[in-house]
Amino acid sequence: RDGSLQGFLVVLSIVISALLGAFLYQASARWLSHLFVISEPPPPALDARGMAVETQAASSIEQRQLQQKLECQEDLSVGMQTWYGVFITGIPEGLFLGALAAERKMTLVLVSSLLVSNFPTAFASSRLLMGAGRPAMEVVGLWTFLCLLTGLLAAVMAYLLPGGPLPM
């Protein structure tokens, strides 16, 4: 009877944590999308009758430049949102790796599979960010930060869990 209550509490805590995590992810994704708002093109100029008038600003060259600017803003927004998604998934990955390291069960195959599974997303996000005009060093810095954060979380988790730090 005591074991079933303990099992129920574990399942309940997992469900509550999952719901809380989903809520926090949605809230932070909304915040991030507002941070990189894509501006719409200005409305056309209207005459006294409310009809659209052709102005110099509406020339095909300026329209093309405006379209390119909007595409760059969209690339920046999508690239940063993709990076943020990998950032969010990197937190439990780091904790999971730390837990496996503390139990001495982490394998090279697992670490390699995480690297291979995250590579296409990282590559696509980097390409979008650089296409939006972000400097290469900034993009490299974003991904370096993410790698270091995941490693730091894994190290802290491995140190805190029973079994202690790994022998050097």
PyMOL commands that set and color helices and strands:
alter all, ss='L'
color gray80, all
select helices_A, chain A and resi 2-35+56-58+60-102+108-131+136-160
alter helices_A, ss='H'
color red, helices_A
deselect
rebuild
show_as cartoon
